[in-house]
Amino acid sequence: MAQAETHHTLPVPEFDAPVKVLIVVAPYYKDIADQLVAGAGAALDAAGVAHETVMVPGALEVPQAIALAHRLSNFDGYVALGCVIRGETTHYDTVCNDSSRALTLLGLQGCAVGNGILTVENRAQAEVRAEAAGQNKGGGAAEAALHLIAMARRWGRPRGGVGFKPSGESYQIA
């Protein structure tokens, strides 16, 4: 059982300059979403990070909202929150796979995203994972975003050219 396992968690990074994070939540299962948001907000508050929260209709809209904010606003990172509970149709697989894939693609494009969209078999699993005083997957997603923001700041310095450096002499083609 997962409850008997121990997990290593990294210390939360500290920042010299202010950090601003957007929490994007799909409140389809509102009580679960509220717990995820509470956990994420508490983690960000504890790190001294400014944050805002916006709601979208469902898990498929979470990555779209993050992409819009990343393109049009000035957030350093994002926390994706929501819950998908398996139902009787294959829609569950589509929502789980496509929302996760879209968030991964955003990350690969340089967007610092902590993924806290729960994908579970039943409500009981969701409740255990979402509870801010329990597994606190919302808080974990917020901390993941903070780690990615810290990496981006560490490696995001101006870079020189790639390859050779010109000697300063002009070169002309005859």
C-alpha positions in Angstrom: 0.0 0.0 0.0 1.1 3.5 -0.8 0.4 4.6 2.8 3.3 2.5 4.1 5.8 3.9 1.7 8.0 6.9 2.5 8.8 9.5 -0.1 11.7 12.0 -0.3 10.6 15.6 -0.9 13.0 18.3 -1.9 13.3 21.4 0.3 11.2 24.3 -1.2 13.5 26.8 -3.0 14.0 30.3 -1.8 13.9 33.3 -4.1 15.8 36.6 -4.1 13.3 38.3 -6.4 9.4 38.2 -6.1 7.6 35.2 -7.7 4.1 35.3 -9.2 2.2 32.1 -9.8 -1.2 31.4 -11.4 -3.3 28.6 -10.0 -5.6 27.2 -12.7 -8.3 25.0 -11.4 -11.2 23.0 -12.9 -13.8 22.8 -10.1 -15.9 20.0 -11.7 -15.7 18.2 -8.3 -15.8 21.4 -6.2 -15.1 19.9 -2.8 -12.0 18.1 -4.2 -10.9 21.2 -6.1 -11.3 23.4 -3.0 -8.9 21.1 -1.1 -6.4 21.1 -3.9 -6.5 24.9 -4.1 -6.2 25.2 -0.3 -3.1 23.0 -0.4 -1.5 24.9 -3.3 -2.3 28.3 -1.8 -0.8 27.3 1.6 2.4 26.0 0.0 2.8 29.2 -2.0 2.0 31.4 1.0 4.6 29.5 3.0 7.2 30.2 0.3 6.2 33.9 0.3 5.0 33.7 -3.3 2.2 35.9 -4.7 -0.5 34.0 -6.5 -3.9 34.3 -8.2 -6.5 31.6 -8.9 -8.7 31.3 -12.0 -11.3 28.6 -12.7 -12.0 26.9 -16.0 -14.8 24.5 -16.9 -12.8 21.2 -17.0 -9.4 19.5 -17.0 -9.1 19.9 -20.8 -9.3 23.7 -20.4 -6.6 23.9 -17.7 -3.6 23.7 -20.2 -5.3 26.1 -22.6 -5.7 28.7 -19.8 -2.1 28.3 -18.8 -1.0 28.7 -22.4 -3.0 31.9 -22.7 -1.6 33.3 -19.4 1.9 32.3 -20.3 1.6 34.1 -23.7 -0.4 37.2 -22.5 0.6 37.8 -18.9 3.7 37.9 -16.6 3.4 34.9 -14.3 6.6 33.0 -13.4 4.8 29.6 -13.1 1.6 27.8 -13.0 -0.2 25.2 -10.9 -2.7 23.0 -12.8 -5.4 21.6 -10.5 -8.5 19.4 -11.0 -9.8 15.9 -10.8 -10.8 13.3 -13.3 -12.7 10.3 -11.9 -13.1 7.2 -14.0 -16.6 6.8 -15.4 -18.3 4.3 -17.7 -16.9 5.6 -21.0 -13.5 6.2 -22.6 -13.9 9.9 -22.1 -11.9 9.4 -18.9 -8.9 8.2 -20.9 -9.2 11.1 -23.3 -9.3 13.8 -20.6 -6.5 12.2 -18.6 -4.2 11.7 -21.5 -4.8 14.9 -23.3 -4.7 17.2 -20.3 -1.4 15.6 -19.1 0.1 15.7 -22.6 -0.8 19.3 -23.1 0.8 20.3 -19.7 3.9 18.3 -20.5 4.2 20.1 -23.9 3.9 23.4 -22.1 6.7 22.4 -19.8 8.9 21.3 -22.7 8.4 24.7 -24.2 9.7 26.4 -21.1 6.6 27.0 -19.1 7.1 26.1 -15.3 4.0 24.0 -14.5 3.2 21.9 -11.5 0.6 19.2 -12.5 -1.9 18.6 -9.7 -4.7 17.2 -11.9 -5.8 14.0 -10.1 -6.6 11.0 -12.3 -8.3 8.4 -10.1 -10.5 5.4 -10.2 -13.1 6.6 -7.6 -14.1 9.5 -5.3 -12.4 8.0 -2.2 -9.0 8.0 -4.0 -9.5 11.6 -5.0 -10.5 12.7 -1.5 -7.4 11.1 0.1 -5.1 12.7 -2.5 -6.7 16.1 -2.4 -7.0 16.6 1.3 -4.7 19.5 2.3 -4.0 18.0 5.7 -3.3 14.6 4.0 -1.5 13.7 0.8 -1.9 17.4 -0.3 -1.3 16.9 -4.0 -2.3 20.6 -4.5 0.6 21.6 -2.3 2.9 19.2 -4.1 2.0 20.6 -7.5 2.7 24.1 -6.2 6.1 23.1 -4.9 6.9 21.4 -8.2 6.1 24.7 -10.0 8.4 26.5 -7.6 11.3 24.1 -8.3 10.9 24.6 -12.0 10.8 28.4 -11.6 14.0 28.2 -9.5 15.6 26.2 -12.3 14.4 28.7 -15.0 15.9 31.6 -13.0 19.1 29.7 -12.4 19.6 28.9 -16.1 17.8 31.9 -17.6 20.7 34.2 -17.8 21.7 35.9 -21.0 23.7 33.7 -23.2 26.6 34.4 -25.6 26.7 33.3 -29.2 27.0 29.7 -30.2 30.2 28.5 -31.9 33.1 30.8 -32.7 33.7 34.4 -31.8 34.5 36.8 -34.6 38.0 38.4 -34.3 36.6 41.8 -35.0 37.9 42.0 -38.5 35.4 42.3 -41.2 35.0 39.6 -43.8 33.7 40.3 -47.2 32.7 37.9 -49.9 34.2 38.8 -53.3 
